[in-house]
Amino acid sequence: MGDLKSLFFLILLYPVIEELTFRGIIQEYISQKTKQQILFFNLSIANLLTSILFVFMHFVHHEIIWAILTFFPSLVFGYFKEKYSKITPSIILHIFYNLCYFSFIGN
């Protein structure tokens, strides 16, 4: 039963909380402050800075290499948040990413 509870948190709950926090609050705030400035290849300053913060947050519970590897998925989550101007696509992608990660790689 403990494993099912852990999987629920890792695959469903944490992605929702992380996306609401990082894309819904932090990225949105930085985007407003930077006037949605784009650096290159549709990469915004807000997405870049939010993704860096996302990596640092993962240092708490992950080995350094795994924390750093969250940078690229974070950029994708942020891109979809900006592209559709909604948080739902990034939440769905994050849940799918965690489902794949914990199914194939493990925790």
C-alpha positions as CSV (number, residue, x, y, z in Angstrom):
1,M,0.0,0.0,0.0
2,G,2.9,2.4,0.7
3,D,4.2,1.9,-2.8
4,L,0.8,2.9,-4.3
5,K,0.7,6.0,-2.1
6,S,4.3,6.9,-3.2
7,L,3.4,6.4,-6.8
8,F,0.3,8.6,-6.4
9,F,2.4,11.4,-5.0
10,L,5.3,11.0,-7.5
11,I,3.2,10.6,-10.7
12,L,0.1,12.7,-10.0
13,L,0.3,15.0,-7.0
14,Y,3.9,16.3,-7.2
15,P,3.7,17.2,-11.0
16,V,0.5,19.2,-10.3
17,I,2.0,21.0,-7.4
18,E,5.3,21.7,-9.2
19,E,3.5,23.0,-12.3
20,L,1.2,25.2,-10.4
21,T,4.2,26.6,-8.5
22,F,6.8,26.9,-11.2
23,R,4.8,27.5,-14.3
24,G,1.7,29.0,-12.8
25,I,3.3,31.3,-10.3
26,I,7.0,31.8,-10.9
27,Q,7.2,31.6,-14.7
28,E,4.1,33.8,-15.0
29,Y,5.6,36.4,-12.6
30,I,8.9,36.5,-14.4
31,S,7.2,36.7,-17.7
32,Q,5.3,39.8,-16.6
33,K,8.4,41.4,-15.2
34,T,10.4,40.7,-18.4
35,K,7.5,41.6,-20.7
36,Q,7.6,38.1,-22.2
37,Q,11.0,38.7,-23.8
38,I,12.3,35.9,-26.0
39,L,16.0,35.0,-26.0
40,F,16.2,32.6,-29.0
41,F,14.2,29.7,-30.6
42,N,11.0,30.7,-28.7
43,L,12.9,30.4,-25.4
44,S,11.7,33.1,-23.0
45,I,13.7,34.5,-20.2
46,A,10.9,33.5,-17.9
47,N,11.1,29.9,-19.0
48,L,14.9,29.8,-18.8
49,L,15.0,31.2,-15.2
50,T,12.1,29.1,-14.0
51,S,13.8,26.0,-15.4
52,I,17.0,26.9,-13.5
53,L,15.0,27.2,-10.3
54,F,13.3,23.9,-11.1
55,V,16.7,22.2,-11.3
56,F,17.8,23.7,-8.0
57,M,14.6,22.5,-6.3
58,H,15.4,19.0,-7.4
59,F,18.8,19.1,-5.8
60,V,17.1,18.5,-2.5
61,H,15.8,15.0,-3.3
62,H,17.9,13.8,-6.2
63,E,21.5,13.2,-7.1
64,I,23.1,16.1,-8.9
65,I,23.0,14.5,-12.4
66,W,19.3,13.6,-12.1
67,A,18.5,17.1,-10.9
68,I,20.4,18.7,-13.8
69,L,18.6,16.4,-16.2
70,T,15.3,18.0,-15.1
71,F,16.3,21.1,-16.9
72,F,15.3,20.0,-20.4
73,P,11.9,18.6,-19.5
74,S,11.3,21.8,-17.6
75,L,12.0,23.9,-20.7
76,V,9.4,21.8,-22.6
77,F,6.8,22.2,-19.8
78,G,7.4,25.9,-19.8
79,Y,7.2,26.2,-23.6
80,F,3.8,24.5,-23.6
81,K,2.6,26.7,-20.8
82,E,3.6,29.8,-22.8
83,K,2.4,28.4,-26.2
84,Y,-1.1,27.6,-25.0
85,S,-1.4,30.3,-22.2
86,K,-2.7,27.6,-19.9
87,I,-1.2,25.5,-17.2
88,T,-3.1,22.3,-18.1
89,P,-0.7,21.2,-21.0
90,S,2.4,21.5,-18.8
91,I,0.6,19.5,-16.0
92,I,-0.4,16.7,-18.4
93,L,3.2,16.6,-19.9
94,H,4.7,16.5,-16.4
95,I,2.5,13.7,-15.3
96,F,3.3,11.7,-18.4
97,Y,7.0,12.4,-18.0
98,N,6.9,11.2,-14.3
99,L,4.9,8.2,-15.3
100,C,7.5,7.2,-17.9
101,Y,10.4,8.1,-15.6
102,F,9.2,6.0,-12.7
103,S,8.0,3.2,-14.9
104,F,11.3,2.8,-16.8
105,I,14.0,4.2,-14.7
106,G,12.6,3.8,-11.2
107,N,13.1,6.1,-8.2
